[in-house]
Amino acid sequence: MLFRSNYKTGHYKNLLVSPFNTRKRFAQLIDKEVETAAAGKPAWIILKMNSLVDVDLIEKLYQASQAGVKIRLLIRGICSLVPGVKGISENIQAVSIVDRFLEHSRIYIFGNNGEARYFIASGDWMNRNLDFRSEVATPIFNEQLRSEEHTSELQSHSDLV
């Protein structure tokens, strides 16, 4: 069901809520990594999700790669982004995590100029999740939760941090 007129748009201080602000906010977080890389500082993104198929956010990730942002993808299912292409996505690594431990967690981490931003979310980066469904991503502020095994495991898969 599309959100047309029978809804109220809320204002959210910390939550990313689809279809209202999720796409825009993730694009801004990617842009921040591009700015950080342009300033000659370490810039990185780690994304764990089931499916990555949204054309606009994939294009943003390609732009980030071209700017020198190191990107690590852990994708359970569909990944429409092509990693490792010279001049386009050479700074992107993608790993499939399908095995006997099928997971559905979505964790998004952005380097944020040394002050990493962590999010957990209900939806993947798919057009339907970003624009046509009610989905929420919430930041993780608690340092103890950030260091839990699942985020440590994400980081151990990469030399980005």
N, C-alpha and C positions, 0 to 999 in steps of 0.2 A: 504494500500500500504506500502510495506517495504521500508525503506531507504537503498538503496544499493550503487549506485554510482552517482546518480543525485542530490547530495546535497553537501553543504559545512558545515563542522563542525565549529561552532563559538566558541569563548572563552568568557565565561560569568563571570563577576566579582561577581555578586550577584544573578542572575537568575538561577533557576534550570530548565533545558530544556530537555524534553524527545524527542527523545530517547538517548540523549547524556550523561547527568550527573545526572539526577534526582534520579535514584535508588541508585547510589553510594553515593550521598550527604545525602539522608535520612538515609542510613545505617550508615554513619559517625556520623550523629547527634544522632542516637540511641546509637552508641558505646561511644560517649562522655558522655551520661547519665550513661552508665555502669561504665565508669571510675570514674565519680563523686560519684556514689553509693559506689564503691570500696574504695574510699577515705573517706568514712564515712559521706559524705555530702548529703543533701536532693537532690534527683534526681527524676524527673518526666517528663511525656509526656502527653499531651492532644491532641487527634486527632478527628476531626469531618469531616466525609466524607460520601459519599453515599455507597460505597462498599469497603470492605477490604478482598481481596482474594489472593493477591500475596504471594505465599508460602515462598519466601526468606525473605520478610520483616516481615511476620508473625513469622517466625523462629527467626528473630532478636528481635522481641518484646517478645517472650518467653524467650530468653536469658536475655533480660533486666529485665524481671520480676523476673527471678531466681537470678539475681544479686541484687535485692532489689529496682529496679526502680518502682515507682508508676505510673501506666498507666491508663488513663481514655479514653474510646472510646465512641463517640457519633456517631452511625452508622444509616443511614437512610434505607439502604437496606440490601444487603448481607454482612454477617460477617462470614468468615470461621475460625476465631480465636475462640477458646473455652476459655472463661475467668473463673477464680476462681478454677482452678484445682490445688490441693495441690502439691507443688514441681515443678510445670510447669508454671502456670499462675495465682497463687494466688494473685499477686499484680496487676492484671488487672481487671478493671471493665468495662463492656460494657452495654450501654443503647441504646435502639432503640428510635429514635426520630420521627417515623412515626405517624403522627396524622393529624389533619386538616390543619396544617401548613407545607406542604411539602416543604422542603428546599433543595437546591442543593449546598449550599456553602461548600467549603472545607477549613478548618482552621487547621493548624498544629502548635502546640506550644511545644517547648522543653525547659526545665528548664535551661539548659546551665550554671550550677554552679552559679545560682543567677542572671544571666543576660539573661533572657528568650529570645529565638529566636521565632518570629512569622512569619508564612507564610500563604498566601492565594494562592489557586491553581485552575487550570482548570480541573485537573484530579484526579481520585481516585487512591488507591493503588491496581491496577489491572495490570496484566502482559501486557495486550494490551495498557494501558495508559502509562506505564513506558517504554516499549520497542518498540512499533510499531506505536505510534501516536505522533503528535506534541502537546505537553502539556507544560504548564509553571507554575512554582510556584515562587512567588515573595516574598521576605522578606518585613515585615512591620517595618520600622525604626521609624516612627513618633509616639511619645508617646501618643499623643491625639487619634490617630487611634487605638492604642493598647488598650486604655481604653474605647473604644466605647462599647455600650450596648452588641453587640454580643460576644465580647471577655470576657466581665465581666460575661455574662450569662454562657459561657463555664466554666469559673473558678468557678462560684457559684455552679456548679454541682459537684464540687469535693473539697476535703480537701487537695489537692496536693500542692496548692500554699499558 
